[in-house]
Amino acid sequence: MEKYSAYRDPGTGIQPFLTPIPSPSSHSAVLSAALLPIRYVVGLVRLALIFILAIVYVLVVTVFAVIPPLKRPVSSAIIRTVLFCLGFFWIPTEMVSKKRGRSQKSTDDWNPSAGDLIISNWASWVELLWLAYRFDPVFVIPILESPVQKPSSVTSSPISSTPGRRSGRSSMPGIASSSRTPSSQIQIIGFTPVSLFTLLKETGRAPPYTSVTGATTTRSLDEIRKTSGRPVVVFPECTTSNGRGLLRFAELFKQTSLPVKGYDVFIMCVRYDPPTGHSPTVTYSIPSSSSFNPLSHVFTLASSLTIPALTIRLLTQSESPSSPTFLFKRMTMGWEDKVRFLEFYGSKST
């Protein structure tokens, strides 16, 4: 959409925030209309099961909080059942290497323990469920030094080309040159641990998150890691994208020297197939304005009659912690740009 051209990354030509849509030729309108009643029934049944499982999960977490050895297997089984209800009957997990021609089938060395860091891209709330199911980790969200300065007038002025590229030329054919630069980075002063349900509710949004208040205690990532009895999951993009590329990382690891000592860093990425006429996108880059975010998207996936494709790729530990961007096209745009995008998107939707 040309009205969102300001939020196309100048270096790659990628629009990382808009929800992917299927091509018109990928489905039949008549067949889609015929299947609509069936989809609604399937979606309502699955959603009812997910609600029941969510209630059981809360009870399990509360009752077994003092018995961690029992809590993890039971809660993991519940979350895996939720994924099953959403159509994720099988979730492939691949061990990958940065070097061409090298791959490993075993994931035995990918076993995060207490105090380790798991670093991942973020494209949906689905990977939150997978991480909770596999590792029962501690999720954290960032706390800002200052809020993003919103423009006085929301316009779709294009973003300027990256340094070193000739003006008037684009990195992708058919994309006009730009004139606005990506937003400057805002300092992250710390983090706060949040529950799985809280992070699910924040998915699609951008900092500052609604769950962070003036009374929220700010802690360093290292402090959280050292005092945690579980692995800690970090999303350096600080918000979700549509999965087409990796957003610019927030400056979270400036004080970290390589190789890290005293703990392990595990790097992974999540890949989703593009949507088709009968298979909705699993990515969730634009949040619902409802307080029940992302319930509408949960229903969309639950009502799908096709099997969604999710692939988890794990970087072999012999190459970690190296660059986590080896599987992605890296962009100069970050979560700060998404704050401005959501402001602009909201103004066009009203």
Solvent accessible surface area in square Angstrom, and as a share of the most:
residue,aa,sasa,rsa
1,M,136,0.61
2,E,148,0.66
3,K,94,0.40
4,Y,6,0.02
5,S,35,0.22
6,A,0,0.00
7,Y,7,0.03
8,R,58,0.21
9,D,1,0.01
10,P,17,0.11
11,G,13,0.12
12,T,27,0.16
13,G,3,0.02
14,I,4,0.02
15,Q,12,0.05
16,P,0,0.00
17,F,0,0.00
18,L,27,0.13
19,T,60,0.35
20,P,31,0.20
21,I,135,0.68
22,P,43,0.27
23,S,60,0.39
24,P,120,0.76
25,S,107,0.69
26,S,43,0.28
27,H,71,0.32
28,S,53,0.34
29,A,77,0.60
30,V,123,0.71
31,L,84,0.42
32,S,28,0.18
33,A,67,0.52
34,A,64,0.50
35,L,45,0.23
36,L,81,0.41
37,P,85,0.53
38,I,92,0.46
39,R,62,0.23
40,Y,111,0.42
41,V,93,0.54
42,V,39,0.22
43,G,0,0.00
44,L,109,0.54
45,V,85,0.49
46,R,49,0.18
47,L,21,0.11
48,A,50,0.39
49,L,84,0.42
50,I,20,0.10
51,F,101,0.42
52,I,100,0.51
53,L,31,0.15
54,A,27,0.21
55,I,109,0.55
56,V,59,0.34
57,Y,31,0.12
58,V,72,0.42
59,L,105,0.52
60,V,14,0.08
61,V,44,0.26
62,T,96,0.56
63,V,94,0.54
64,F,51,0.21
65,A,58,0.45
66,V,129,0.74
67,I,71,0.36
68,P,84,0.53
69,P,104,0.65
70,L,88,0.44
71,K,31,0.13
72,R,104,0.38
73,P,76,0.48
74,V,54,0.31
75,S,4,0.03
76,S,15,0.10
77,A,58,0.45
78,I,17,0.08
79,I,8,0.04
80,R,50,0.18
81,T,59,0.34
82,V,18,0.10
83,L,0,0.00
84,F,111,0.46
85,C,16,0.10
86,L,2,0.01
87,G,1,0.01
88,F,2,0.01
89,F,82,0.34
90,W,201,0.71
91,I,17,0.09
92,P,45,0.28
93,T,43,0.25
94,E,72,0.32
95,M,4,0.02
96,V,22,0.13
97,S,15,0.10
98,K,80,0.34
99,K,123,0.52
100,R,235,0.86
101,G,90,0.87
102,R,110,0.40
103,S,91,0.58
104,Q,72,0.32
105,K,206,0.87
106,S,59,0.38
107,T,38,0.22
108,D,125,0.65
109,D,70,0.36
110,W,5,0.02
111,N,112,0.57
112,P,12,0.07
113,S,64,0.41
114,A,59,0.46
115,G,7,0.07
116,D,8,0.04
117,L,7,0.04
118,I,0,0.00
119,I,16,0.08
120,S,3,0.02
121,N,10,0.05
122,W,5,0.02
123,A,1,0.01
124,S,0,0.00
125,W,5,0.02
126,V,0,0.00
127,E,0,0.00
128,L,0,0.00
129,L,14,0.07
130,W,4,0.01
131,L,0,0.00
132,A,9,0.07
133,Y,61,0.23
134,R,71,0.26
135,F,10,0.04
136,D,24,0.12
137,P,6,0.04
138,V,18,0.11
139,F,5,0.02
140,V,7,0.04
141,I,2,0.01
142,P,9,0.06
143,I,19,0.10
144,L,19,0.10
145,E,110,0.49
146,S,51,0.33
147,P,84,0.53
148,V,14,0.08
149,Q,131,0.58
150,K,118,0.50
151,P,51,0.32
152,S,127,0.82
153,S,71,0.46
154,V,49,0.28
155,T,78,0.45
156,S,33,0.21
157,S,42,0.27
158,P,48,0.30
159,I,0,0.00
160,S,21,0.14
161,S,36,0.23
162,T,21,0.12
163,P,135,0.85
164,G,87,0.84
165,R,107,0.39
166,R,167,0.61
167,S,103,0.67
168,G,55,0.53
169,R,137,0.50
170,S,44,0.28
171,S,41,0.26
172,M,72,0.32
173,P,129,0.81
174,G,89,0.86
175,I,41,0.21
176,A,86,0.67
177,S,51,0.33
178,S,31,0.20
179,S,84,0.54
180,R,54,0.20
181,T,88,0.51
182,P,33,0.21
183,S,12,0.07
184,S,92,0.60
185,Q,66,0.30
186,I,31,0.16
187,Q,68,0.30
188,I,15,0.08
189,I,91,0.46
190,G,4,0.03
191,F,11,0.05
192,T,16,0.09
193,P,51,0.32
194,V,26,0.15
195,S,64,0.41
196,L,18,0.09
197,F,92,0.38
198,T,40,0.23
199,L,1,0.00
200,L,25,0.13
201,K,93,0.39
202,E,2,0.01
203,T,0,0.00
204,G,0,0.00
205,R,42,0.15
206,A,13,0.10
207,P,1,0.00
208,P,81,0.51
209,Y,5,0.02
210,T,98,0.57
211,S,46,0.30
212,V,32,0.18
213,T,85,0.49
214,G,91,0.87
215,A,96,0.74
216,T,36,0.21
217,T,95,0.55
218,T,58,0.34
219,R,63,0.23
220,S,57,0.37
221,L,19,0.09
222,D,62,0.32
223,E,81,0.36
224,I,3,0.02
225,R,23,0.09
226,K,136,0.58
227,T,96,0.56
228,S,19,0.12
229,G,66,0.64
230,R,94,0.34
231,P,8,0.05
232,V,0,0.00
233,V,0,0.00
234,V,1,0.01
235,F,11,0.05
236,P,0,0.00
237,E,1,0.00
238,C,2,0.01
239,T,0,0.00
240,T,0,0.00
241,S,3,0.02
242,N,8,0.04
243,G,27,0.26
244,R,125,0.46
245,G,4,0.04
246,L,3,0.02
247,L,0,0.00
248,R,40,0.15
249,F,36,0.15
250,A,6,0.05
251,E,82,0.37
252,L,26,0.13
253,F,60,0.25
254,K,112,0.47
255,Q,170,0.75
256,T,56,0.33
257,S,88,0.57
258,L,121,0.60
259,P,95,0.60
260,V,25,0.14
261,K,170,0.72
262,G,82,0.79
263,Y,38,0.14
264,D,70,0.37
265,V,8,0.05
266,F,7,0.03
267,I,6,0.03
268,M,7,0.03
269,C,5,0.03
270,V,4,0.02
271,R,91,0.33
272,Y,31,0.12
273,D,90,0.47
274,P,107,0.68
275,P,15,0.09
276,T,63,0.37
277,G,19,0.18
278,H,55,0.24
279,S,25,0.16
280,P,33,0.21
281,T,15,0.09
282,V,5,0.03
283,T,8,0.05
284,Y,16,0.06
285,S,1,0.01
286,I,27,0.14
287,P,28,0.18
288,S,30,0.19
289,S,123,0.80
290,S,49,0.32
291,S,74,0.48
292,F,142,0.59
293,N,6,0.03
294,P,13,0.08
295,L,61,0.30
296,S,71,0.46
297,H,18,0.08
298,V,19,0.11
299,F,44,0.18
300,T,46,0.27
301,L,4,0.02
302,A,0,0.00
303,S,5,0.03
304,S,5,0.03
305,L,75,0.37
306,T,49,0.28
307,I,117,0.59
308,P,16,0.10
309,A,42,0.33
310,L,4,0.02
311,T,30,0.17
312,I,0,0.00
313,R,67,0.24
314,L,0,0.00
315,L,2,0.01
316,T,1,0.01
317,Q,38,0.17
318,S,88,0.57
319,E,22,0.10
320,S,22,0.14
321,P,30,0.19
322,S,44,0.28
323,S,57,0.37
324,P,37,0.23
325,T,23,0.13
326,F,60,0.25
327,L,49,0.24
328,F,31,0.13
329,K,130,0.55
330,R,144,0.53
331,M,4,0.02
332,T,51,0.30
333,M,0,0.00
334,G,1,0.01
335,W,1,0.00
336,E,2,0.01
337,D,0,0.00
338,K,0,0.00
339,V,17,0.10
340,R,53,0.19
341,F,0,0.00
342,L,39,0.19
343,E,65,0.29
344,F,3,0.01
345,Y,66,0.25
346,G,30,0.29
347,S,57,0.37
348,K,97,0.41
349,S,76,0.49
350,T,151,0.88
